[in-house]
Amino acid sequence: MRGHWNGLKIPSYIGPGPELSKGKTETCVWKPPKMGWFKLNFDGASRGNLGQASIGCCLHNLDGTEMAWRVKPVGIETNNRVELLVLVDGLKMCRALGVEKLVVEGDSTIMINAMRKGSIINWRLEALLNRALNLSKAFKKIIFNHIFREGNSKADELANMGADGTYIE
């Protein structure tokens, strides 16, 4: 491949990268909320970025018992819009159940950061983000945390069920 780029100087930071530690690695696992709190895990699935999409979310209590969940296909959507749709849907579900203290976990750093900052770069998503922000004000306490996909597996599974045509309310 380098023969095609005669005279090209490859910077030292491009390449295979440093050798990774062969020692113990941390795993990402889901943990239940603290006493008096509930945890909402959410995920959106989009078969393509503008594709068939669905939402999935689940609510757990402090001993890890699933209290409620939702699965719903939402039609053709972008990946970021579907993440906001599921967040709005999940917050509505928690409000309807009378939850007061809520930890919200999702694997979309864009949405978690948008909720923390109260703004989003994509102006097309502002109205939906504002709806989620307004819903979040109804809770006595609410925390938004990012979790890696491995720790968000239940919400991911639910979202993929919806993308496959399942609908559960």
Rosetta constraint file for C-alpha pairs under 8 A:
AtomPair CA 1 CA 5 HARMONIC 7.62 0.50
AtomPair CA 2 CA 6 HARMONIC 7.06 0.50
AtomPair CA 10 CA 14 HARMONIC 6.81 0.50
AtomPair CA 13 CA 17 HARMONIC 7.11 0.50
AtomPair CA 28 CA 147 HARMONIC 7.89 0.50
AtomPair CA 28 CA 148 HARMONIC 6.66 0.50
AtomPair CA 28 CA 150 HARMONIC 5.94 0.50
AtomPair CA 28 CA 151 HARMONIC 5.35 0.50
AtomPair CA 29 CA 150 HARMONIC 6.70 0.50
AtomPair CA 29 CA 151 HARMONIC 4.48 0.50
AtomPair CA 30 CA 151 HARMONIC 4.61 0.50
AtomPair CA 30 CA 152 HARMONIC 6.75 0.50
AtomPair CA 31 CA 64 HARMONIC 7.80 0.50
AtomPair CA 32 CA 39 HARMONIC 7.06 0.50
AtomPair CA 32 CA 60 HARMONIC 7.22 0.50
AtomPair CA 32 CA 61 HARMONIC 6.98 0.50
AtomPair CA 32 CA 62 HARMONIC 5.34 0.50
AtomPair CA 32 CA 63 HARMONIC 6.28 0.50
AtomPair CA 32 CA 64 HARMONIC 5.20 0.50
AtomPair CA 33 CA 37 HARMONIC 5.72 0.50
AtomPair CA 33 CA 38 HARMONIC 5.80 0.50
AtomPair CA 33 CA 39 HARMONIC 5.79 0.50
AtomPair CA 33 CA 60 HARMONIC 7.86 0.50
AtomPair CA 33 CA 61 HARMONIC 6.72 0.50
AtomPair CA 33 CA 62 HARMONIC 4.95 0.50
AtomPair CA 33 CA 63 HARMONIC 7.86 0.50
AtomPair CA 33 CA 64 HARMONIC 7.81 0.50
AtomPair CA 33 CA 103 HARMONIC 7.13 0.50
AtomPair CA 34 CA 38 HARMONIC 7.73 0.50
AtomPair CA 34 CA 62 HARMONIC 5.79 0.50
AtomPair CA 35 CA 62 HARMONIC 5.87 0.50
AtomPair CA 36 CA 62 HARMONIC 7.33 0.50
AtomPair CA 36 CA 101 HARMONIC 6.97 0.50
AtomPair CA 37 CA 61 HARMONIC 6.94 0.50
AtomPair CA 37 CA 62 HARMONIC 6.64 0.50
AtomPair CA 37 CA 100 HARMONIC 7.66 0.50
AtomPair CA 37 CA 101 HARMONIC 4.92 0.50
AtomPair CA 37 CA 102 HARMONIC 5.63 0.50
AtomPair CA 37 CA 103 HARMONIC 7.12 0.50
AtomPair CA 38 CA 59 HARMONIC 6.82 0.50
AtomPair CA 38 CA 60 HARMONIC 5.74 0.50
AtomPair CA 38 CA 61 HARMONIC 4.83 0.50
AtomPair CA 38 CA 62 HARMONIC 6.41 0.50
AtomPair CA 38 CA 99 HARMONIC 7.16 0.50
AtomPair CA 38 CA 101 HARMONIC 6.33 0.50
AtomPair CA 38 CA 102 HARMONIC 5.00 0.50
AtomPair CA 38 CA 103 HARMONIC 6.21 0.50
AtomPair CA 39 CA 59 HARMONIC 5.55 0.50
AtomPair CA 39 CA 60 HARMONIC 5.21 0.50
AtomPair CA 39 CA 61 HARMONIC 6.52 0.50
AtomPair CA 39 CA 102 HARMONIC 5.66 0.50
AtomPair CA 39 CA 103 HARMONIC 4.66 0.50
AtomPair CA 39 CA 104 HARMONIC 5.84 0.50
AtomPair CA 39 CA 105 HARMONIC 7.34 0.50
AtomPair CA 40 CA 57 HARMONIC 6.87 0.50
AtomPair CA 40 CA 58 HARMONIC 5.70 0.50
AtomPair CA 40 CA 59 HARMONIC 4.52 0.50
AtomPair CA 40 CA 60 HARMONIC 6.59 0.50
AtomPair CA 40 CA 90 HARMONIC 7.15 0.50
AtomPair CA 40 CA 102 HARMONIC 7.03 0.50
AtomPair CA 40 CA 103 HARMONIC 6.16 0.50
AtomPair CA 40 CA 104 HARMONIC 4.79 0.50
AtomPair CA 40 CA 105 HARMONIC 6.15 0.50
AtomPair CA 41 CA 57 HARMONIC 5.48 0.50
AtomPair CA 41 CA 58 HARMONIC 5.49 0.50
AtomPair CA 41 CA 59 HARMONIC 6.57 0.50
AtomPair CA 41 CA 104 HARMONIC 5.99 0.50
AtomPair CA 41 CA 105 HARMONIC 4.81 0.50
AtomPair CA 41 CA 106 HARMONIC 5.80 0.50
AtomPair CA 41 CA 152 HARMONIC 6.64 0.50
AtomPair CA 41 CA 154 HARMONIC 7.89 0.50
AtomPair CA 41 CA 155 HARMONIC 5.85 0.50
AtomPair CA 42 CA 55 HARMONIC 7.78 0.50
AtomPair CA 42 CA 56 HARMONIC 5.95 0.50
AtomPair CA 42 CA 57 HARMONIC 4.23 0.50
AtomPair CA 42 CA 58 HARMONIC 6.70 0.50
AtomPair CA 42 CA 83 HARMONIC 7.83 0.50
AtomPair CA 42 CA 86 HARMONIC 6.42 0.50
AtomPair CA 42 CA 87 HARMONIC 6.41 0.50
AtomPair CA 42 CA 90 HARMONIC 7.13 0.50
AtomPair CA 42 CA 104 HARMONIC 7.71 0.50
AtomPair CA 42 CA 105 HARMONIC 6.51 0.50
AtomPair CA 42 CA 106 HARMONIC 5.29 0.50
AtomPair CA 42 CA 107 HARMONIC 7.95 0.50
AtomPair CA 42 CA 152 HARMONIC 7.70 0.50
AtomPair CA 42 CA 155 HARMONIC 5.28 0.50
AtomPair CA 42 CA 156 HARMONIC 7.57 0.50
AtomPair CA 43 CA 55 HARMONIC 6.21 0.50
AtomPair CA 43 CA 56 HARMONIC 5.49 0.50
AtomPair CA 43 CA 57 HARMONIC 6.27 0.50
AtomPair CA 43 CA 83 HARMONIC 6.13 0.50
AtomPair CA 43 CA 86 HARMONIC 6.62 0.50
AtomPair CA 43 CA 87 HARMONIC 7.97 0.50
AtomPair CA 43 CA 106 HARMONIC 6.22 0.50
AtomPair CA 43 CA 107 HARMONIC 7.04 0.50
AtomPair CA 43 CA 108 HARMONIC 7.85 0.50
AtomPair CA 43 CA 152 HARMONIC 7.85 0.50
AtomPair CA 43 CA 155 HARMONIC 5.34 0.50
AtomPair CA 43 CA 156 HARMONIC 5.49 0.50
AtomPair CA 43 CA 159 HARMONIC 6.07 0.50
AtomPair CA 44 CA 53 HARMONIC 7.21 0.50
AtomPair CA 44 CA 54 HARMONIC 5.86 0.50
AtomPair CA 44 CA 55 HARMONIC 4.59 0.50
AtomPair CA 44 CA 56 HARMONIC 6.20 0.50
AtomPair CA 44 CA 79 HARMONIC 7.07 0.50
AtomPair CA 44 CA 82 HARMONIC 5.34 0.50
AtomPair CA 44 CA 83 HARMONIC 4.83 0.50
AtomPair CA 44 CA 85 HARMONIC 7.98 0.50
AtomPair CA 44 CA 86 HARMONIC 6.29 0.50
AtomPair CA 44 CA 156 HARMONIC 7.25 0.50
AtomPair CA 44 CA 159 HARMONIC 5.51 0.50
AtomPair CA 45 CA 53 HARMONIC 5.36 0.50
AtomPair CA 45 CA 54 HARMONIC 5.33 0.50
AtomPair CA 45 CA 55 HARMONIC 6.35 0.50
AtomPair CA 45 CA 79 HARMONIC 6.95 0.50
AtomPair CA 45 CA 82 HARMONIC 7.14 0.50
AtomPair CA 45 CA 83 HARMONIC 7.94 0.50
AtomPair CA 45 CA 156 HARMONIC 7.51 0.50
AtomPair CA 45 CA 159 HARMONIC 5.36 0.50
AtomPair CA 45 CA 160 HARMONIC 5.90 0.50
AtomPair CA 45 CA 163 HARMONIC 6.50 0.50
AtomPair CA 46 CA 50 HARMONIC 7.17 0.50
AtomPair CA 46 CA 51 HARMONIC 5.55 0.50
AtomPair CA 46 CA 52 HARMONIC 5.57 0.50
AtomPair CA 46 CA 53 HARMONIC 4.11 0.50
AtomPair CA 46 CA 54 HARMONIC 6.60 0.50
AtomPair CA 46 CA 77 HARMONIC 6.96 0.50
AtomPair CA 46 CA 78 HARMONIC 6.78 0.50
AtomPair CA 46 CA 79 HARMONIC 5.57 0.50
AtomPair CA 46 CA 82 HARMONIC 7.37 0.50
AtomPair CA 46 CA 163 HARMONIC 7.20 0.50
AtomPair CA 47 CA 51 HARMONIC 4.92 0.50
AtomPair CA 47 CA 52 HARMONIC 5.22 0.50
AtomPair CA 47 CA 53 HARMONIC 6.22 0.50
AtomPair CA 47 CA 163 HARMONIC 7.44 0.50
AtomPair CA 48 CA 52 HARMONIC 7.25 0.50
AtomPair CA 48 CA 78 HARMONIC 7.83 0.50
AtomPair CA 48 CA 79 HARMONIC 7.86 0.50
AtomPair CA 49 CA 77 HARMONIC 7.35 0.50
AtomPair CA 49 CA 78 HARMONIC 4.99 0.50
AtomPair CA 49 CA 79 HARMONIC 5.63 0.50
AtomPair CA 50 CA 76 HARMONIC 6.15 0.50
AtomPair CA 50 CA 77 HARMONIC 5.05 0.50
AtomPair CA 50 CA 78 HARMONIC 4.40 0.50
AtomPair CA 50 CA 79 HARMONIC 7.06 0.50
AtomPair CA 51 CA 75 HARMONIC 7.80 0.50
AtomPair CA 51 CA 76 HARMONIC 4.90 0.50
AtomPair CA 51 CA 77 HARMONIC 5.66 0.50
AtomPair CA 51 CA 78 HARMONIC 6.63 0.50
AtomPair CA 52 CA 73 HARMONIC 7.92 0.50
AtomPair CA 52 CA 74 HARMONIC 7.66 0.50
AtomPair CA 52 CA 75 HARMONIC 5.45 0.50
AtomPair CA 52 CA 76 HARMONIC 4.57 0.50
AtomPair CA 52 CA 77 HARMONIC 6.55 0.50
AtomPair CA 52 CA 163 HARMONIC 6.57 0.50
AtomPair CA 53 CA 73 HARMONIC 5.98 0.50
AtomPair CA 53 CA 74 HARMONIC 5.62 0.50
AtomPair CA 53 CA 75 HARMONIC 5.51 0.50
AtomPair CA 53 CA 76 HARMONIC 5.70 0.50
AtomPair CA 53 CA 77 HARMONIC 5.79 0.50
AtomPair CA 53 CA 78 HARMONIC 7.76 0.50
AtomPair CA 53 CA 79 HARMONIC 7.84 0.50
AtomPair CA 53 CA 82 HARMONIC 6.81 0.50
AtomPair CA 53 CA 162 HARMONIC 7.69 0.50
AtomPair CA 53 CA 163 HARMONIC 5.59 0.50
AtomPair CA 54 CA 71 HARMONIC 7.31 0.50
AtomPair CA 54 CA 72 HARMONIC 5.52 0.50
AtomPair CA 54 CA 73 HARMONIC 3.94 0.50
AtomPair CA 54 CA 74 HARMONIC 5.02 0.50
AtomPair CA 54 CA 75 HARMONIC 7.09 0.50
AtomPair CA 54 CA 82 HARMONIC 6.97 0.50
AtomPair CA 54 CA 159 HARMONIC 5.60 0.50
AtomPair CA 54 CA 160 HARMONIC 7.15 0.50
AtomPair CA 54 CA 162 HARMONIC 5.07 0.50
AtomPair CA 54 CA 163 HARMONIC 5.04 0.50
AtomPair CA 55 CA 70 HARMONIC 7.53 0.50
AtomPair CA 55 CA 71 HARMONIC 5.70 0.50
AtomPair CA 55 CA 72 HARMONIC 5.37 0.50
AtomPair CA 55 CA 73 HARMONIC 6.32 0.50
AtomPair CA 55 CA 74 HARMONIC 7.10 0.50
AtomPair CA 55 CA 82 HARMONIC 6.79 0.50
AtomPair CA 55 CA 83 HARMONIC 7.53 0.50
AtomPair CA 55 CA 85 HARMONIC 7.31 0.50
AtomPair CA 55 CA 86 HARMONIC 5.14 0.50
AtomPair CA 55 CA 158 HARMONIC 7.37 0.50
AtomPair CA 55 CA 159 HARMONIC 4.71 0.50
AtomPair CA 55 CA 160 HARMONIC 7.97 0.50
AtomPair CA 55 CA 162 HARMONIC 6.49 0.50
AtomPair CA 55 CA 163 HARMONIC 7.95 0.50
AtomPair CA 56 CA 69 HARMONIC 7.39 0.50
AtomPair CA 56 CA 70 HARMONIC 5.49 0.50
AtomPair CA 56 CA 71 HARMONIC 4.62 0.50
AtomPair CA 56 CA 72 HARMONIC 6.76 0.50
AtomPair CA 56 CA 86 HARMONIC 6.57 0.50
AtomPair CA 56 CA 155 HARMONIC 5.31 0.50
AtomPair CA 56 CA 156 HARMONIC 6.81 0.50
AtomPair CA 56 CA 157 HARMONIC 7.62 0.50
AtomPair CA 56 CA 158 HARMONIC 4.65 0.50
AtomPair CA 56 CA 159 HARMONIC 3.98 0.50
AtomPair CA 56 CA 160 HARMONIC 7.69 0.50
AtomPair CA 56 CA 162 HARMONIC 7.16 0.50
AtomPair CA 57 CA 69 HARMONIC 5.51 0.50
AtomPair CA 57 CA 70 HARMONIC 5.40 0.50
AtomPair CA 57 CA 71 HARMONIC 6.93 0.50
AtomPair CA 57 CA 86 HARMONIC 6.96 0.50
AtomPair CA 57 CA 90 HARMONIC 6.15 0.50
AtomPair CA 57 CA 154 HARMONIC 7.98 0.50
AtomPair CA 57 CA 155 HARMONIC 4.99 0.50
AtomPair CA 57 CA 158 HARMONIC 6.81 0.50
AtomPair CA 57 CA 159 HARMONIC 7.41 0.50
AtomPair CA 58 CA 66 HARMONIC 6.79 0.50
AtomPair CA 58 CA 67 HARMONIC 7.57 0.50
AtomPair CA 58 CA 68 HARMONIC 5.73 0.50
AtomPair CA 58 CA 69 HARMONIC 4.09 0.50
AtomPair CA 58 CA 70 HARMONIC 6.50 0.50
AtomPair CA 58 CA 90 HARMONIC 7.69 0.50
AtomPair CA 58 CA 154 HARMONIC 7.50 0.50
AtomPair CA 58 CA 155 HARMONIC 6.22 0.50
AtomPair CA 59 CA 66 HARMONIC 5.74 0.50
AtomPair CA 59 CA 67 HARMONIC 5.47 0.50
AtomPair CA 59 CA 68 HARMONIC 5.22 0.50
AtomPair CA 59 CA 69 HARMONIC 6.16 0.50
AtomPair CA 59 CA 94 HARMONIC 7.63 0.50
AtomPair CA 60 CA 64 HARMONIC 5.38 0.50
AtomPair CA 60 CA 65 HARMONIC 5.31 0.50
AtomPair CA 60 CA 66 HARMONIC 4.46 0.50
AtomPair CA 60 CA 67 HARMONIC 5.40 0.50
AtomPair CA 60 CA 68 HARMONIC 7.36 0.50
AtomPair CA 61 CA 65 HARMONIC 5.59 0.50
AtomPair CA 61 CA 66 HARMONIC 6.76 0.50
AtomPair CA 61 CA 67 HARMONIC 6.70 0.50
AtomPair CA 69 CA 168 HARMONIC 7.85 0.50
AtomPair CA 69 CA 169 HARMONIC 7.00 0.50
AtomPair CA 70 CA 90 HARMONIC 7.74 0.50
AtomPair CA 70 CA 158 HARMONIC 7.55 0.50
AtomPair CA 70 CA 167 HARMONIC 7.94 0.50
AtomPair CA 70 CA 168 HARMONIC 5.62 0.50
AtomPair CA 70 CA 169 HARMONIC 5.00 0.50
AtomPair CA 71 CA 158 HARMONIC 5.79 0.50
AtomPair CA 71 CA 159 HARMONIC 6.25 0.50
AtomPair CA 71 CA 161 HARMONIC 7.16 0.50
AtomPair CA 71 CA 162 HARMONIC 5.47 0.50
AtomPair CA 71 CA 166 HARMONIC 6.90 0.50
AtomPair CA 71 CA 167 HARMONIC 5.27 0.50
AtomPair CA 71 CA 168 HARMONIC 4.81 0.50
AtomPair CA 71 CA 169 HARMONIC 6.40 0.50
AtomPair CA 72 CA 159 HARMONIC 7.60 0.50
AtomPair CA 72 CA 162 HARMONIC 5.19 0.50
AtomPair CA 72 CA 166 HARMONIC 6.82 0.50
AtomPair CA 72 CA 167 HARMONIC 4.71 0.50
AtomPair CA 72 CA 168 HARMONIC 6.33 0.50
AtomPair CA 72 CA 169 HARMONIC 7.55 0.50
AtomPair CA 73 CA 162 HARMONIC 4.92 0.50
AtomPair CA 73 CA 163 HARMONIC 5.88 0.50
AtomPair CA 73 CA 165 HARMONIC 6.44 0.50
AtomPair CA 73 CA 166 HARMONIC 7.20 0.50
AtomPair CA 73 CA 167 HARMONIC 6.59 0.50
AtomPair CA 74 CA 82 HARMONIC 7.88 0.50
AtomPair CA 77 CA 81 HARMONIC 6.47 0.50
AtomPair CA 77 CA 82 HARMONIC 6.19 0.50
AtomPair CA 78 CA 82 HARMONIC 6.20 0.50
AtomPair CA 79 CA 83 HARMONIC 6.40 0.50
AtomPair CA 80 CA 84 HARMONIC 6.52 0.50
AtomPair CA 80 CA 110 HARMONIC 7.85 0.50
AtomPair CA 80 CA 111 HARMONIC 7.61 0.50
AtomPair CA 81 CA 85 HARMONIC 6.17 0.50
AtomPair CA 81 CA 125 HARMONIC 6.70 0.50
AtomPair CA 82 CA 86 HARMONIC 6.22 0.50
AtomPair CA 83 CA 87 HARMONIC 6.29 0.50
AtomPair CA 83 CA 108 HARMONIC 7.33 0.50
AtomPair CA 83 CA 111 HARMONIC 7.03 0.50
AtomPair CA 84 CA 88 HARMONIC 6.19 0.50
AtomPair CA 84 CA 111 HARMONIC 6.90 0.50
AtomPair CA 84 CA 128 HARMONIC 6.67 0.50
AtomPair CA 84 CA 129 HARMONIC 6.68 0.50
AtomPair CA 84 CA 132 HARMONIC 7.50 0.50
AtomPair CA 85 CA 89 HARMONIC 6.17 0.50
AtomPair CA 85 CA 128 HARMONIC 7.44 0.50
AtomPair CA 86 CA 90 HARMONIC 5.90 0.50
AtomPair CA 87 CA 91 HARMONIC 6.10 0.50
AtomPair CA 87 CA 132 HARMONIC 6.80 0.50
AtomPair CA 88 CA 92 HARMONIC 6.21 0.50
AtomPair CA 88 CA 128 HARMONIC 7.90 0.50
AtomPair CA 88 CA 131 HARMONIC 6.99 0.50
AtomPair CA 88 CA 132 HARMONIC 5.06 0.50
AtomPair CA 88 CA 135 HARMONIC 7.37 0.50
AtomPair CA 89 CA 93 HARMONIC 6.27 0.50
AtomPair CA 90 CA 94 HARMONIC 6.28 0.50
AtomPair CA 91 CA 95 HARMONIC 6.19 0.50
AtomPair CA 91 CA 132 HARMONIC 7.42 0.50
AtomPair CA 91 CA 135 HARMONIC 6.43 0.50
AtomPair CA 91 CA 136 HARMONIC 6.92 0.50
AtomPair CA 92 CA 96 HARMONIC 6.17 0.50
AtomPair CA 92 CA 135 HARMONIC 7.08 0.50
AtomPair CA 93 CA 97 HARMONIC 6.37 0.50
AtomPair CA 94 CA 98 HARMONIC 6.42 0.50
AtomPair CA 94 CA 99 HARMONIC 5.46 0.50
AtomPair CA 95 CA 99 HARMONIC 5.78 0.50
AtomPair CA 95 CA 100 HARMONIC 7.82 0.50
AtomPair CA 95 CA 138 HARMONIC 7.42 0.50
AtomPair CA 95 CA 139 HARMONIC 7.65 0.50
AtomPair CA 99 CA 139 HARMONIC 7.24 0.50
AtomPair CA 100 CA 139 HARMONIC 4.93 0.50
AtomPair CA 100 CA 140 HARMONIC 5.25 0.50
AtomPair CA 100 CA 141 HARMONIC 6.59 0.50
AtomPair CA 101 CA 139 HARMONIC 6.22 0.50
AtomPair CA 101 CA 140 HARMONIC 5.87 0.50
AtomPair CA 101 CA 141 HARMONIC 4.74 0.50
AtomPair CA 101 CA 142 HARMONIC 5.81 0.50
AtomPair CA 102 CA 139 HARMONIC 7.30 0.50
AtomPair CA 102 CA 141 HARMONIC 6.33 0.50
AtomPair CA 102 CA 142 HARMONIC 4.78 0.50
AtomPair CA 102 CA 143 HARMONIC 6.43 0.50
AtomPair CA 103 CA 142 HARMONIC 5.75 0.50
AtomPair CA 103 CA 143 HARMONIC 4.79 0.50
AtomPair CA 103 CA 144 HARMONIC 6.07 0.50
AtomPair CA 103 CA 145 HARMONIC 7.26 0.50
AtomPair CA 104 CA 142 HARMONIC 7.32 0.50
AtomPair CA 104 CA 143 HARMONIC 6.01 0.50
AtomPair CA 104 CA 144 HARMONIC 4.83 0.50
AtomPair CA 104 CA 145 HARMONIC 6.07 0.50
AtomPair CA 105 CA 112 HARMONIC 7.94 0.50
AtomPair CA 105 CA 144 HARMONIC 6.08 0.50
AtomPair CA 105 CA 145 HARMONIC 4.90 0.50
AtomPair CA 105 CA 146 HARMONIC 5.58 0.50
AtomPair CA 105 CA 147 HARMONIC 6.03 0.50
AtomPair CA 105 CA 152 HARMONIC 7.72 0.50
AtomPair CA 106 CA 111 HARMONIC 7.98 0.50
AtomPair CA 106 CA 112 HARMONIC 6.94 0.50
AtomPair CA 106 CA 145 HARMONIC 6.83 0.50
AtomPair CA 106 CA 146 HARMONIC 5.36 0.50
AtomPair CA 106 CA 147 HARMONIC 5.68 0.50
AtomPair CA 106 CA 148 HARMONIC 7.75 0.50
AtomPair CA 106 CA 152 HARMONIC 6.82 0.50
AtomPair CA 107 CA 146 HARMONIC 5.62 0.50
AtomPair CA 107 CA 147 HARMONIC 5.07 0.50
AtomPair CA 107 CA 148 HARMONIC 5.25 0.50
AtomPair CA 107 CA 149 HARMONIC 5.55 0.50
AtomPair CA 107 CA 152 HARMONIC 6.76 0.50
AtomPair CA 108 CA 112 HARMONIC 6.35 0.50
AtomPair CA 108 CA 146 HARMONIC 6.99 0.50
AtomPair CA 109 CA 113 HARMONIC 5.86 0.50
AtomPair CA 109 CA 146 HARMONIC 6.14 0.50
AtomPair CA 110 CA 114 HARMONIC 6.04 0.50
AtomPair CA 111 CA 115 HARMONIC 6.14 0.50
AtomPair CA 112 CA 116 HARMONIC 6.26 0.50
AtomPair CA 112 CA 144 HARMONIC 6.06 0.50
AtomPair CA 112 CA 145 HARMONIC 6.51 0.50
AtomPair CA 112 CA 146 HARMONIC 6.19 0.50
AtomPair CA 113 CA 117 HARMONIC 6.01 0.50
AtomPair CA 114 CA 118 HARMONIC 5.52 0.50
AtomPair CA 114 CA 119 HARMONIC 5.18 0.50
AtomPair CA 114 CA 120 HARMONIC 5.22 0.50
AtomPair CA 114 CA 129 HARMONIC 7.71 0.50
AtomPair CA 115 CA 119 HARMONIC 7.01 0.50
AtomPair CA 115 CA 129 HARMONIC 7.51 0.50
AtomPair CA 115 CA 132 HARMONIC 7.87 0.50
AtomPair CA 115 CA 133 HARMONIC 6.66 0.50
AtomPair CA 115 CA 144 HARMONIC 7.25 0.50
AtomPair CA 116 CA 144 HARMONIC 6.86 0.50
AtomPair CA 118 CA 129 HARMONIC 7.89 0.50
AtomPair CA 118 CA 130 HARMONIC 7.88 0.50
AtomPair CA 118 CA 133 HARMONIC 7.00 0.50
AtomPair CA 119 CA 126 HARMONIC 7.29 0.50
AtomPair CA 119 CA 129 HARMONIC 7.47 0.50
AtomPair CA 120 CA 125 HARMONIC 7.25 0.50
AtomPair CA 120 CA 126 HARMONIC 6.55 0.50
AtomPair CA 120 CA 129 HARMONIC 7.59 0.50
AtomPair CA 122 CA 126 HARMONIC 7.03 0.50
AtomPair CA 125 CA 129 HARMONIC 6.08 0.50
AtomPair CA 126 CA 130 HARMONIC 6.03 0.50
AtomPair CA 127 CA 131 HARMONIC 6.34 0.50
AtomPair CA 128 CA 132 HARMONIC 6.44 0.50
AtomPair CA 129 CA 133 HARMONIC 6.14 0.50
AtomPair CA 130 CA 134 HARMONIC 6.04 0.50
AtomPair CA 131 CA 135 HARMONIC 6.20 0.50
AtomPair CA 132 CA 136 HARMONIC 6.16 0.50
AtomPair CA 133 CA 137 HARMONIC 6.60 0.50
AtomPair CA 134 CA 138 HARMONIC 7.33 0.50
AtomPair CA 135 CA 139 HARMONIC 7.96 0.50
AtomPair CA 136 CA 142 HARMONIC 6.99 0.50
AtomPair CA 147 CA 151 HARMONIC 6.09 0.50
AtomPair CA 147 CA 152 HARMONIC 6.48 0.50
AtomPair CA 148 CA 152 HARMONIC 6.46 0.50
AtomPair CA 149 CA 153 HARMONIC 6.14 0.50
AtomPair CA 149 CA 156 HARMONIC 7.50 0.50
AtomPair CA 152 CA 156 HARMONIC 6.22 0.50
AtomPair CA 153 CA 157 HARMONIC 5.97 0.50
AtomPair CA 154 CA 158 HARMONIC 6.25 0.50
AtomPair CA 155 CA 159 HARMONIC 6.14 0.50
AtomPair CA 156 CA 160 HARMONIC 6.21 0.50
AtomPair CA 157 CA 161 HARMONIC 6.21 0.50
AtomPair CA 158 CA 162 HARMONIC 6.45 0.50
AtomPair CA 159 CA 163 HARMONIC 6.39 0.50
AtomPair CA 160 CA 164 HARMONIC 6.28 0.50
AtomPair CA 161 CA 165 HARMONIC 6.58 0.50
AtomPair CA 161 CA 166 HARMONIC 5.49 0.50
AtomPair CA 162 CA 166 HARMONIC 4.57 0.50
AtomPair CA 162 CA 167 HARMONIC 5.97 0.50
